[in-house]
Amino acid sequence: MRSDKVRQHFNTAAQAEWERLDSSEYFRLIYRLHLAFIEEELAEKPRVLDAGSGPGRYALEFAKRGCAVTLCDISDGELRLAEEKFGENDLSAERFVQADLRDLSAFPDGAFDLTVCYGAPLSYITEDREKAVSELVRVTRRGGTVAVSVNNTWGILRNLLGKTDENFFANGEYWHINEVIETGDCPSFESVQFGGDTAPEKHFFQPDELTDVLKKAGLTDIELGAAPCLCSGSRSQYNELAENPAAKAQIEELELKCYRDKNMVGFGDFLLAKGVKI
Ligand SMILES: C[S@@+](CC[C@H](N)C(=O)[O-])C[C@H]1O[C@@H](n2cnc3c(N)ncnc32)[C@H](O)[C@@H]1O
């Protein structure tokens, strides 16, 4: 039932999802930091699973770099758009597979060198999340890398402050703020952001919590990051500053210096994490 709701939500959001990561300098910065986080792994031209691929912004980049890419997502609408985008770019993927991350039985053990689950698919899984993480690890070969990004409690609140969204802050119950801070769990709510639609329930992570989940699933050498880091919460200011190419380059350099700092990783809109399969 719940996965149906997520699938339906993303089926109607495919085009918006495609546009999101290229919609402003702020989102392009988020995109570049996600790629920077796995730059070393991508240099090896790995076999990649893009799990929760959406319309394939990251998968397309992996394919452009010569990786053999497989996409999977619970939303058939997102996957259809991804196929179109691959066609338009004259690129091919190994497979486009509709699947729930909690059941990746379409793939054998150890099928991928790198499994990427970016843009918070795990935050949309509110039941049996551990099963999803263990599936991501199962389909990755020993010594391979699993990289994820999830939504982060403090980072998302900073982001909302930066949007100066009165609908949000003038109504304490609107987004169950206290519940989210205490448990990380945000129940389904009427969303202004989604045009009055009901937003699916979500889980927001803290860095220690995500590290534990990944370790329990069989990953070691966990590294964390924030995307964006310094700029989280300053969306419009960054967009304005980035109109000046020198300022944009300087800020990006600063972001790259700090986004993996252990004191900063809990403050991004997205919490990045990667680990090596034992
Ligand atoms: C915010 S989008 C991110 C898409 C893409 N990875 C990106 O960063 O642009 C989250 C994606 O996770 C997918 N998703 C959510 N729950 C899922 C599940 N249980 N199994 C597979 N995919 C899921 C959604 O359908 C959606 O395409």
Ligand as a Chemical Component Dictionary entry (heavy atoms), coordinates in Angstrom:
data_LIG
# 
_chem_comp.id                   LIG 
_chem_comp.type                 NON-POLYMER 
_chem_comp.pdbx_formal_charge   0 
_chem_comp.three_letter_code    LIG 
# 
loop_
_chem_comp_atom.comp_id 
_chem_comp_atom.atom_id 
_chem_comp_atom.alt_atom_id 
_chem_comp_atom.type_symbol 
_chem_comp_atom.charge 
_chem_comp_atom.model_Cartn_x 
_chem_comp_atom.model_Cartn_y 
_chem_comp_atom.model_Cartn_z 
_chem_comp_atom.pdbx_ordinal 
LIG C1  C1  C 0  13.821 12.230 -5.192 1  
LIG S1  S1  S 1  13.900 10.926 -6.375 2  
LIG C2  C2  C 0  15.645 10.823 -6.748 3  
LIG C3  C3  C 0  15.902 10.288 -8.135 4  
LIG C4  C4  C 0  17.377 10.249 -8.572 5  
LIG N1  N1  N 0  18.134 9.252  -7.843 6  
LIG C5  C5  C 0  18.011 11.617 -8.405 7  
LIG O1  O1  O 0  18.762 11.842 -7.448 8  
LIG O2  O2  O -1 17.731 12.468 -9.249 9  
LIG C6  C6  C 0  13.664 9.464  -5.373 10 
LIG C7  C7  C 0  13.443 8.216  -6.242 11 
LIG O3  O3  O 0  13.386 7.080  -5.367 12 
LIG C8  C8  C 0  12.414 6.189  -5.900 13 
LIG N2  N2  N 0  11.960 5.305  -4.812 14 
LIG C9  C9  C 0  11.333 5.649  -3.665 15 
LIG N3  N3  N 0  11.065 4.553  -2.931 16 
LIG C10 C10 C 0  11.550 3.497  -3.621 17 
LIG C11 C11 C 0  11.577 2.096  -3.393 18 
LIG N4  N4  N 0  11.039 1.555  -2.300 19 
LIG N5  N5  N 0  12.157 1.302  -4.315 20 
LIG C12 C12 C 0  12.691 1.826  -5.460 21 
LIG N6  N6  N 0  12.692 3.150  -5.740 22 
LIG C13 C13 C 0  12.129 3.975  -4.833 23 
LIG C14 C14 C 0  11.312 7.115  -6.413 24 
LIG O4  O4  O 0  10.434 6.483  -7.310 25 
LIG C15 C15 C 0  12.147 8.240  -7.024 26 
LIG O5  O5  O 0  12.389 8.029  -8.395 27 
# 
loop_
_chem_comp_bond.comp_id 
_chem_comp_bond.atom_id_1 
_chem_comp_bond.atom_id_2 
_chem_comp_bond.value_order 
_chem_comp_bond.pdbx_ordinal 
LIG C1  S1  SING 1  
LIG S1  C2  SING 2  
LIG S1  C6  SING 3  
LIG C2  C3  SING 4  
LIG C3  C4  SING 5  
LIG C4  N1  SING 6  
LIG C4  C5  SING 7  
LIG C5  O1  DOUB 8  
LIG C5  O2  SING 9  
LIG C6  C7  SING 10 
LIG C7  O3  SING 11 
LIG C7  C15 SING 12 
LIG O3  C8  SING 13 
LIG C8  N2  SING 14 
LIG C8  C14 SING 15 
LIG N2  C9  SING 16 
LIG N2  C13 SING 17 
LIG C9  N3  DOUB 18 
LIG N3  C10 SING 19 
LIG C10 C11 SING 20 
LIG C10 C13 DOUB 21 
LIG C11 N4  SING 22 
LIG C11 N5  DOUB 23 
LIG N5  C12 SING 24 
LIG C12 N6  DOUB 25 
LIG N6  C13 SING 26 
LIG C14 O4  SING 27 
LIG C14 C15 SING 28 
LIG C15 O5  SING 29 
# 
